[in-house]
């Protein structure tokens, strides 16, 4: 049998290259897609909550007014960003007070990226809450579903939607880590009953909603605990029951008018020096205040310079009071003109006194 002819030696490299290319092409084809089953229940709920609630979440940009040095034209310059949510069909937007604090103006960007100038309706720094209003078409305003924080339990699943670091419409998931925490507001008042969560909350999430697994508002994300400034898995939210109590009054009156007794409180040092019980030592009263008209007695100095014993408020409607923050928190739950019963301590004796609440001047 005759021998097969050989390729000339100069063509061998070309043949080898062609063979290699064909083999590489065969191996570089796209991989076949592996079919998957349906999404699990948790994934489906994540998607459902985001689709239903994200249209209610807004991006807030606070603005400073600055005058150009040469032209003297006034322009608005971005100061900071945060999150808020649509409260009702009238265009009221709820957010944290610290999100808009110090700004000259604000713009609200909806989920569809339409943007509107906002005006401040009212604010309550003691609870770090503020209400803005925008003039937007009704069909663009989807109020957030409101739940209850009274029934929350540690371990419940929660969601946070916000704009961390300016990134719009971000969803994070976690649980209720703890209840009844206490944090400090921007004006150093204690905010009690706060929800702690491990859902990732970062700068820019402030003012955004914390949701339960049904997609209902259960809190307003307000602070994080973080040595680095980024999420460390410890976030705090103002409970929705508090929000639902404060916001309608901000919309109605433009500010939170706290019922008041018209008293000035003594310091912790006074309590310690005079060995007084826990409560609020009255060291001053307005001349026509509810406290004065009800016959309450204030601590004062007598003619000989000695301190004359006054009343210490130890309870309101039988709810114990340990300090001024406690008393103010209880008063906030009442209405101007409402009659309450105070428990008073004076020289070791206790009595009860009915008082009709007036309005605070702050």
VENQUIUR-V113051 format. One record per residue. N is the residue number from 1. RES is the residue in three letters. PHI is phi as a letter, one per 20 degrees, with the letter a starting at -180 (* if undefined). Layout:
# VENQUIUR-V113051
((N,RES,PHI) (N,RES,PHI))
This chain:
# VENQUIUR-V113051
((1,UNK,*) (2,UNK,f) (3,UNK,f) (4,UNK,f) (5,UNK,f) (6,UNK,e) (7,UNK,f) (8,UNK,g) (9,UNK,f) (10,UNK,f) (11,UNK,e) (12,UNK,g) (13,UNK,g) (14,UNK,f) (15,UNK,f) (16,UNK,f) (17,UNK,f) (18,UNK,f) (19,UNK,f) (20,UNK,f) (21,UNK,f) (22,UNK,f) (23,UNK,f) (24,UNK,f) (25,UNK,f) (26,UNK,f) (27,UNK,e) (28,UNK,e) (29,UNK,f) (30,UNK,g) (31,UNK,f) (32,UNK,f) (33,UNK,f) (34,UNK,e) (35,UNK,f) (36,UNK,c) (37,UNK,e) (38,UNK,f) (39,UNK,f) (40,UNK,f) (41,UNK,f) (42,UNK,f) (43,UNK,f) (44,UNK,f) (45,UNK,f) (46,UNK,g) (47,UNK,f) (48,UNK,f) (49,UNK,f) (50,UNK,f) (51,UNK,f) (52,UNK,f) (53,UNK,d) (54,UNK,g) (55,UNK,f) (56,UNK,e) (57,UNK,e) (58,UNK,c) (59,UNK,d) (60,UNK,d) (61,UNK,d) (62,UNK,e) (63,UNK,c) (64,UNK,d) (65,UNK,e) (66,UNK,c) (67,UNK,d) (68,UNK,f) (69,UNK,f) (70,UNK,e) (71,UNK,e) (72,UNK,m) (73,UNK,f) (74,UNK,e) (75,UNK,c) (76,UNK,e) (77,UNK,d) (78,UNK,g) (79,UNK,d) (80,UNK,a) (81,UNK,c) (82,UNK,a) (83,UNK,c) (84,UNK,b) (85,UNK,b) (86,UNK,f) (87,UNK,e) (88,UNK,b) (89,UNK,f) (90,UNK,e) (91,UNK,n) (92,UNK,f) (93,UNK,d) (94,UNK,d) (95,UNK,b) (96,UNK,f) (97,UNK,f) (98,UNK,f) (99,UNK,f) (100,UNK,d) (101,UNK,f) (102,UNK,n) (103,UNK,e) (104,UNK,e) (105,UNK,b) (106,UNK,b) (107,UNK,c) (108,UNK,d) (109,UNK,d) (110,UNK,e) (111,UNK,f) (112,UNK,e) (113,UNK,m) (114,UNK,f) (115,UNK,c) (116,UNK,b) (117,UNK,f) (118,UNK,d) (119,UNK,d) (120,UNK,f) (121,UNK,e) (122,UNK,a) (123,UNK,b) (124,UNK,c) (125,UNK,g) (126,UNK,g) (127,UNK,d) (128,UNK,l) (129,UNK,c) (130,UNK,b) (131,UNK,c) (132,UNK,d) (133,UNK,b) (134,UNK,c) (135,UNK,e) (136,UNK,c) (137,UNK,g) (138,UNK,g) (139,UNK,f) (140,UNK,e) (141,UNK,d) (142,UNK,d) (143,UNK,f) (144,UNK,f) (145,UNK,f) (146,UNK,d) (147,UNK,d) (148,UNK,c) (149,UNK,e) (150,UNK,f) (151,UNK,e) (152,UNK,f) (153,UNK,c) (154,UNK,f) (155,UNK,o) (156,UNK,f) (157,UNK,f) (158,UNK,c) (159,UNK,c) (160,UNK,c) (161,UNK,c) (162,UNK,a) (163,UNK,c) (164,UNK,f) (165,UNK,l) (166,UNK,n) (167,UNK,e) (168,UNK,f) (169,UNK,l) (170,UNK,d) (171,UNK,d) (172,UNK,c) (173,UNK,c) (174,UNK,a) (175,UNK,c) (176,UNK,f) (177,UNK,e) (178,UNK,a) (179,UNK,c) (180,UNK,m) (181,UNK,f) (182,UNK,c) (183,UNK,c) (184,UNK,d) (185,UNK,f) (186,UNK,f) (187,UNK,d) (188,UNK,m) (189,UNK,e) (190,UNK,f) (191,UNK,d) (192,UNK,d) (193,UNK,m) (194,UNK,f) (195,UNK,e) (196,UNK,d) (197,UNK,c) (198,UNK,d) (199,UNK,g) (200,UNK,f) (201,UNK,c) (202,UNK,c) (203,UNK,g) (204,UNK,o) (205,UNK,f) (206,UNK,g) (207,UNK,n) (208,UNK,e) (209,UNK,e) (210,UNK,d) (211,UNK,d) (212,UNK,e) (213,UNK,f) (214,UNK,e) (215,UNK,n) (216,UNK,e) (217,UNK,f) (218,UNK,c) (219,UNK,a) (220,UNK,d) (221,UNK,f) (222,UNK,c) (223,UNK,b) (224,UNK,c) (225,UNK,d) (226,UNK,b) (227,UNK,f) (228,UNK,e) (229,UNK,n) (230,UNK,d) (231,UNK,f) (232,UNK,d) (233,UNK,n) (234,UNK,c) (235,UNK,d) (236,UNK,c) (237,UNK,c) (238,UNK,f) (239,UNK,f) (240,UNK,f) (241,UNK,f) (242,UNK,f) (243,UNK,f) (244,UNK,f) (245,UNK,e) (246,UNK,e) (247,UNK,g) (248,UNK,g) (249,UNK,f) (250,UNK,f) (251,UNK,f) (252,UNK,f) (253,UNK,d) (254,UNK,n) (255,UNK,b) (256,UNK,e) (257,UNK,e) (258,UNK,e) (259,UNK,g) (260,UNK,b) (261,UNK,e) (262,UNK,m) (263,UNK,d) (264,UNK,d) (265,UNK,e) (266,UNK,f) (267,UNK,e) (268,UNK,f) (269,UNK,f) (270,UNK,f) (271,UNK,g) (272,UNK,f) (273,UNK,f) (274,UNK,e) (275,UNK,l) (276,UNK,e) (277,UNK,f) (278,UNK,f) (279,UNK,q) (280,UNK,d) (281,UNK,f) (282,UNK,e) (283,UNK,d) (284,UNK,a) (285,UNK,b) (286,UNK,f) (287,UNK,f) (288,UNK,d) (289,UNK,f) (290,UNK,g) (291,UNK,f) (292,UNK,f) (293,UNK,f) (294,UNK,e) (295,UNK,n) (296,UNK,f) (297,UNK,d) (298,UNK,d) (299,UNK,f) (300,UNK,b) (301,UNK,e) (302,UNK,f) (303,UNK,f) (304,UNK,e) (305,UNK,n) (306,UNK,e) (307,UNK,f) (308,UNK,e) (309,UNK,f) (310,UNK,d) (311,UNK,e) (312,UNK,d) (313,UNK,e) (314,UNK,d) (315,UNK,a) (316,UNK,c) (317,UNK,l) (318,UNK,m) (319,UNK,e) (320,UNK,f) (321,UNK,c) (322,UNK,d) (323,UNK,a) (324,UNK,f) (325,UNK,g) (326,UNK,g) (327,UNK,f) (328,UNK,f) (329,UNK,f) (330,UNK,f) (331,UNK,f) (332,UNK,f) (333,UNK,e) (334,UNK,d) (335,UNK,d) (336,UNK,g) (337,UNK,n) (338,UNK,f) (339,UNK,e) (340,UNK,c) (341,UNK,d) (342,UNK,e) (343,UNK,e) (344,UNK,c) (345,UNK,d) (346,UNK,b) (347,UNK,l) (348,UNK,n) (349,UNK,d) (350,UNK,d) (351,UNK,b) (352,UNK,d) (353,UNK,b) (354,UNK,f) (355,UNK,c) (356,UNK,e) (357,UNK,f) (358,UNK,e) (359,UNK,d) (360,UNK,f) (361,UNK,e) (362,UNK,e))
